[in-house]
């Protein structure tokens, strides 16, 4: 079987079962998708594991978490994406079935695209493409531009698979090792929501107590004193509870 190098155009003889090949003329790393060859590239991670705690704290800052974040585990992995170049724009699509829906709209970050190195598979988790280039071309958002495609590359993007702890609960997340963006389905509960939950509980309890007092106490001035006493005691108790929880 003979294919054309996506980089230099040279004709290369390959066996049908080959998945990856290096062009003997320009040394480009190629990925064979169906009956065509595309460039196989990757981006080097720019962030180190030591930076992950700071990134998570920054990304979760709007939640106003009261307890410190602790990274339990962090593993670098490479996720495949298709990069489709049209005349005036660039489109990107995951080449894997992704658990996180947010990554379906992931835009490949700018950076130096390097020829894929097979040694990466010995050091890190490298996910291989499941969704073919032909599958991408059949997608509605691509099909209308199919004739305008100038080139297509398979690019492996580095992500940290992270397990971190907040308030004695562990959470899983992906962190883009280029830009430092955090992706996850479940986040720690926001402090404001937890406070709201306590105040709502207080409101319900006070409403019930006031109703009971109004039902049994018929003298106005005694009822007023009862209301003031109940409100003062409940306010003191809820303040102590919030202080104990660190709010």
Secondary structure, DSSP 8 states (H G I E B T S, - for coil): -EEE-TTT--EEE--TT--EEE-TTT--EEEEETTEEEEEEEE-----GGGHHHHHHHHTGGG--SS--EEEEEEEEEEEEEEEE-SS-EEEEESS--S-GGGGG-----S-EEE--TTHHHHSEE----S-HHHHHTSHHHHTTGGG--EEEEEEEEEEEEEEEETTEEEEEEEETTT--EE-S-----HHHHHHHHHHHHHHHHHHHHHHHHHH---HHHHHHHHHHHHHHHHHHHHHHHHHTT-
